Amino acid sequence: MEIALVLVVIAAIFIVRAIKIVPQQNAFVVERLGKYDRTLTPGLKFVVPFVERVAYKHSLKEVPLDVPSQVCITRDNTQLQVDGILYFQVTDPMRASYGSSNYIVAITQLAQTTLRSVIGKMELDKTFEERDMINASVVSALDEAALNWGVKVLRYEIKDLTPPAEILRAMQAQITAEREKRALIAASEGRRQEQINIATGEREAFIARSEGEKQAEINMAQGEAAAITALADATAEAIRKVADAIRQPGGEQAVQLKVAEKAVEAFSQLAQKNNTLIVPSNLSEVGALIGSAMTLIKGKPPSA
């Protein structure tokens, strides 16, 4: 009875050690008599008890690894506190088991040294601007070295870049000065634009006034020309009518009568308005003129 119980216990131990259940996204490395034999994939698996054993268990999930904060020296000899996080994944369980005694420590140390090397080639201002480039450089260097460790480095992200307090104060002063400079430039540009606008407005107003004056002068000249033309047309029409009247029977006699009347009136006005009486040198001509006028009034033609 005791022997049967012992056999049952041995059989139970044998079964327990022989059956292995591998979870999803995991891999078990099996050694046979101390030598790598195979890798168990997810599911129900069996091993030979006391001959084979599961030496390593690896998770195939993406693993975030916090890289410890460290002090880096930039190209312009400025200390910079850098903190980052690394994402990696085991792709070859056998290499991850035998390629390095501790691939996590190896990746962490390599990430730190690579980061110091990359930042050492850059100036302080560039480290804040070129984060993507720093991350890509670290990932490239780690991924190449991690192939022998069965690990794939997916990405690296800088969480924080902290310069010394003195550098922070200097940077803040620089930012303040830069913003004040931009404000002054913006104000000067505004004044410049204002002066340009005023000058442009004055120039356009002067042009408008000159154009108005020019148009007014043109209109006035055109009006005067039209008035002169109208007067000339009226005068020409009057002359034509007078000429037509002269050509009518008795027209010439009427003209002579009108001239004689004007002459007599002129002589009478001269005698009334001046203290000195103006007497023509040839009174016979005046008498002849008056006689002609009287003859015309009576309707008789003058004698030759």
WOFENSUL-V252762 format. One record per residue. N is the residue number from 1. RES is the residue in one letter. OMEGA is omega as a letter, one per 20 degrees, with the letter a starting at -180 (none if undefined). Layout:
n->(N,N)
res->(RES,RES)
omega->(OMEGA,OMEGA)
//
This chain:
n->(1,2,3,4,5,6,7,8,9,10,11,12,13,14,15,16,17,18,19,20,21,22,23,24,25,26,27,28,29,30,31,32,33,34,35,36,37,38,39,40,41,42,43,44,45,46,47,48,49,50,51,52,53,54,55,56,57,58,59,60,61,62,63,64,65,66,67,68,69,70,71,72,73,74,75,76,77,78,79,80,81,82,83,84,85,86,87,88,89,90,91,92,93,94,95,96,97,98,99,100,101,102,103,104,105,106,107,108,109,110,111,112,113,114,115,116,117,118,119,120,121,122,123,124,125,126,127,128,129,130,131,132,133,134,135,136,137,138,139,140,141,142,143,144,145,146,147,148,149,150,151,152,153,154,155,156,157,158,159,160,161,162,163,164,165,166,167,168,169,170,171,172,173,174,175,176,177,178,179,180,181,182,183,184,185,186,187,188,189,190,191,192,193,194,195,196,197,198,199,200,201,202,203,204,205,206,207,208,209,210,211,212,213,214,215,216,217,218,219,220,221,222,223,224,225,226,227,228,229,230,231,232,233,234,235,236,237,238,239,240,241,242,243,244,245,246,247,248,249,250,251,252,253,254,255,256,257,258,259,260,261,262,263,264,265,266,267,268,269,270,271,272,273,274,275,276,277,278,279,280,281,282,283,284,285,286,287,288,289,290,291,292,293,294,295,296,297,298,299,300,301,302,303,304)
res->(M,E,I,A,L,V,L,V,V,I,A,A,I,F,I,V,R,A,I,K,I,V,P,Q,Q,N,A,F,V,V,E,R,L,G,K,Y,D,R,T,L,T,P,G,L,K,F,V,V,P,F,V,E,R,V,A,Y,K,H,S,L,K,E,V,P,L,D,V,P,S,Q,V,C,I,T,R,D,N,T,Q,L,Q,V,D,G,I,L,Y,F,Q,V,T,D,P,M,R,A,S,Y,G,S,S,N,Y,I,V,A,I,T,Q,L,A,Q,T,T,L,R,S,V,I,G,K,M,E,L,D,K,T,F,E,E,R,D,M,I,N,A,S,V,V,S,A,L,D,E,A,A,L,N,W,G,V,K,V,L,R,Y,E,I,K,D,L,T,P,P,A,E,I,L,R,A,M,Q,A,Q,I,T,A,E,R,E,K,R,A,L,I,A,A,S,E,G,R,R,Q,E,Q,I,N,I,A,T,G,E,R,E,A,F,I,A,R,S,E,G,E,K,Q,A,E,I,N,M,A,Q,G,E,A,A,A,I,T,A,L,A,D,A,T,A,E,A,I,R,K,V,A,D,A,I,R,Q,P,G,G,E,Q,A,V,Q,L,K,V,A,E,K,A,V,E,A,F,S,Q,L,A,Q,K,N,N,T,L,I,V,P,S,N,L,S,E,V,G,A,L,I,G,S,A,M,T,L,I,K,G,K,P,P,S,A)
omega->(r,a,r,r,r,r,r,r,r,r,r,r,r,a,a,a,a,a,r,r,a,r,r,a,r,r,r,r,a,r,r,a,r,a,r,r,a,r,a,r,a,r,r,a,a,r,r,a,r,r,r,r,r,a,a,r,a,r,a,r,r,a,r,a,r,r,a,r,a,r,r,r,a,a,r,r,r,r,a,r,a,r,a,r,a,r,a,a,r,a,r,a,a,r,r,a,a,a,a,r,r,a,r,r,a,r,a,a,r,r,a,a,r,r,r,r,a,a,r,r,a,r,a,a,a,a,r,a,a,r,a,r,r,r,a,r,r,a,a,a,a,a,r,a,a,r,r,r,a,a,r,r,a,r,r,a,r,r,a,r,a,r,r,a,r,r,r,r,r,r,r,r,r,r,r,r,a,r,r,r,r,r,r,r,r,r,r,r,r,r,r,r,r,r,r,r,r,r,r,r,r,r,r,r,r,r,r,r,r,r,r,r,r,a,r,r,r,r,r,r,r,r,r,r,r,r,r,r,r,r,r,r,r,r,r,r,r,r,r,r,r,r,r,r,r,a,r,r,a,a,a,r,r,r,r,r,a,r,r,r,r,a,r,r,r,r,r,r,r,a,a,a,a,r,a,r,a,a,r,a,a,a,r,r,r,r,r,r,r,r,r,a,r,r,r,a,r,r,r,r,a,r,a,none)
//
